[in-house]
């Protein structure tokens, strides 16, 4: 009931704004969603691979590098910032909002490919790397874990270790099956009704409006009875609606397989799955993780899909032990 009331309040405020004497365009930067790095130069950012990305790093730049990869596509790293603590364990921890995601610059839909995401990740590593022999570790959540694996698959000798939290799948077939289980919501549930109602108020194809609506839709991930097991909302800055739609469309049209070379990656991989994500479970975790020849498959109890956020107290000791063992 509280969520419904909040949605009605937001709707009323939007309606007042659109009908007041001093008309303000809802698509104007900063009104519906936070500004991106190209709209606000106070946001920390870097320029790589022909784009401007929201990015920051923690720790000694000469320590082994730990790249933290957020979910989505189209999410951001705000709910992963606890991982900055790994800088106290001797890692140089790097965060970035992926292209078209979070607070990073927006792009047209037709540029997105899996290879582009991989090229951006490689450019990030090269941007922050202090020397050629500096070790690189990847830590990915959900889609970020898929991206990490795609990178390992194409650059076997360049990654010293990997921490993966509930990747949907490493092939399109496995990912699609997981998504079907994940998105089987009731047609007339409260979350869907709230989203559809507000969708009638705000229409258009502006990035700001689309990102705003994507944020509303993401409420399904923490609505009562959600299948992914999240206890509530986790923090984020801004959704990347166009990035998400484009990436999904590209995957459907170009089914991927990130496992073609993984049998050659003999370094142990830490693969985590949650207790409360009904759409995942041990069976799917075993299926997906089997693409790697050397896996530490670990259940994180008492949490759902957003393991590094809701399950931080259990995630951190396991990940720290793994990273310190192989660094």
N, C-alpha and C positions, 0 to 999 in steps of 0.2 A: 504493500500500500504506500509506503514512503516513497518508493521509486516512482510509482505512478503519479503521486502528487508532485514530485520534483519535475517530472517530464511535462506535466501540465503547466507548471510555473514557467519553465523554459519556453514552452510553446506560446504562452501568453505574452512573455517579454518580446519574443520575436515578432509576434503579431503587432504589438504596440509599436515596435521599431519601424516595421514596414508601413504602418498606416499613420505615423505621426507627421506633423507639418514639416519637420526637418528630416526628409527622407534620407536614410543611410543605406547604401548598397551592402547587403550581407556578405557579398563576395570580396569586399575590401579587406586587404591584409590586416590581421590583428583583431578582427571583430568576432568571427566564429571560432577561429582556431589560432594558436600562436603563430607568429611570423617565422619564416624560414631564414636560413643564414644569409641568403642574398637580399633579404628584406630588412634584416637587423644585424648590423656589423658588430654588435656587442656579444653575439653568440659565438663561442669558440668554433673555428672551422679551419679546414685545409682545402687546398685546390689540388686535385689529382685526376688524372685520366679524363680531362675535359669537363669536370664538374666541380661543384663546391659542396663539401660534405661537413655536417656537424660532427665534430670529433674532439676528443680530449684524451690525455694519457696521464698515468700516475706511476710514480716510482723512478728508479734510476734508469735512464735511457740505455745504459750499457748492460743491464741485466738481461737474462733471457726474456724474449718478448712473448706476451700472452695476448692474443687478439680475441676479444669477446664479440660474438656474433649474435645479434638479436633475431627474434622470430618474425613471422609475417608470411610472405613478403609484405612489406609496408608498415611494419612495427617500428619501434625505436628501442634504445638501450636504457631508458630511464629505470625500468624495473630490474635491471642487471647491475646497477651501480654498486651494490654490495660487493661485487667482484673486485672492486678497487682494493679491497683488503689483501688480495694476493700480492700487492706491491710490498706488503710487510714481510712476505715470505721469499723475497728475492726475485720478483718478476716485474718487468716493465709492462704494465697493463694498459692496453689500448682499446678504446671504445670508438665506434662510429655509427651514425645512422646511415643505413645503406641508401644508395641513390634513389631519390624520389620518396624517401621514407622519413618519418620523424621530422626533424627540423632541417634536413638537408634540402638542397635545391630541387624543385619539381621539374619534370621533363615530359615531353609528349609521349603518348602511349606506344608509338610505333618503334621506339628505340630499344625496348627491353628484350634482352635475351639472357639465357643462363650464362653464356660466355661473358657478357658484359658485367654481370655480378662477380664473376671470377676475376676478370681483368681489374675491376675496382679493388677487390681484396688484395690482389698482387701489388697494385699501386700503393695501397695503404701500407703494406709490409715494407716496400721499398722506401716509402716516405719516412717512416719512423726508424728504420734499421740504421744502426750506427756502424756496423762492420759486417763483412760478408759471412763470417763464421758465427754470428750471433744466432742462437737457437730461436726457433719460432714454434709456439704452441697455439693451438686453436681450441676455443671453448664456445660451443654453440648450443643455443636453445631452440628446439622445434625446427623451423625453417633454417635457422642459423646453423643447426647441427647438420642439416642436409647440405648447406653451402660449404661447410667445413669439409665434409666427406667428398663433395665434388672437387674441391681444391686438392685434397690428398690424392684423389684418383688420377688427377692430371699432373701432379707434381710430387711424386712419391718420395723423393729424397730431400724435400725441402721442409717437411714438418716433423718436429721432434716428438710430438705427442698430441693427443686429441681427447677432449672431454665433451661427450655428446649427451644432451638431455632430451629424450623423447623426440627424435626426428620422425617425421611422418612416414618416410620411406626413402630408400635410395634408388628406387625405380619408380616410374610413373604408375605402374600397375599397383604396387604396394601402397603408394601414397594415396591413390584414388580410393582404394578399399578402406583405408583409415578415414579418409575424409567423409565417405558415405556414412560410416558409423558415427562420426563426430557431429555431423550436421543434420541428423535425423530428429529435428525439433518438431513439436506439435504445431500444426498450422495456425491455431488460434491461441497460442500461449501469450502471456502478458508482454514479453519482450518483443515479439513479432508485431503485436498490435501497436505498441508504443512507437516502434520504428516506422511502420507504415503510416501512422497518423502524422508524425512530423514530416515524413517524406512528402506529404501532400502540401505542406506549407512552404518548404524550401525546394525549389526545383532549379535545374540548370546544369551546366557542365564545367563550372569553374572549379579549380583545384580546392579552393577554400571550402566551398559548399560540399563538394564530394567527400573531402576528408572529414568534415563535420558529421555527415551522415554515416560515414564508415565508423566513426567513434560511437555513434548511437547503436549501430548494429552490433558492435563488439560487446555490448552489454550482455549478450547471450552467453558469453564465456563465464559470467559470474552470477547469472540469474538463478533463482531457486531451482534446484534439481538439474543444474548443468551437468553434462556428462563428463566434462574434463576434470571435475573435482576441485575447482578453484573455490577457496573459502570466501572470496569477495573480489572486488576490483583491485587490480595491481596498477601502479602509476604508469602513465605514459604521457608524452608531450603531444603527439599528433599522429594520426593514421595517414598512410599514403595510399589513398583509394585507387588512383590511376596505376601506380606501381603494382599493387596487388592484382587488379583486374588484368593488367597486361601480362604479368608473370604467369598467372593461371591460364590465360588464353594461349600463351606461348607453349606452356607445358602440355596442354591438350593437343595442340597442333604439332608439337615436336616432342613426343614422349621420350623422357630421359632415362638413362641408366648410368648411375654413378659408381657402379661396382666392377667395371671392366678390368681394372688393374688392382683392385683392393687386396687380392690374395697375395700380392707381392709386398704389401705393407705389413711387415712382421712386428713392428713396435706394438706393445700392448696399448689398447684403446679402452678408456673408461666410458662405459655406456650405461646411462642411468634411466630408470623408468619409475613412475610414481605408483603409489598404492591406490589412489582415488580416481584416476582417470579411467572411467569405464570403457572408453573407446579404444584404449591402448592395451594394457595388461601384459603379462609375461609372455604369452604366446606371440603377440605381435613384436614384442621386444626381442625375443629369440629369433624370430624370422628376419627382422631388419638387421640386427647385429651380426648375424651369421655371415654376412658379406665380408667381414674382417676375420682374419685367421687367428688373431690373438686378442681376446676381449675379456675385460673384467665387467661382467654384467651385474649391476647392483640395483636393488630395490630401495627407493627412498620412501620411507613410511610416513604416514600422516599428512601427505600433501597430494595435490593434483598436478596438472600439466606444467604450471609455472614453477618448476622445481627450485631454481636458484633464488626465487623471491619468497614464496610461501614456505618452502622447505629449507631455507638457508641454514638453520642451525644443524641440520643433518647433512645437507649438501656440502657445506664448506669443509668439514673435517675429512670427508671422503676424497673430495677433489684435491685438497691440499696434500694429503698423503700420496696420492697418485702422482701429482706434479713434482713433488719433492723427490720422489723415488726415481723419476726418469730424467730430471733436468740436469 
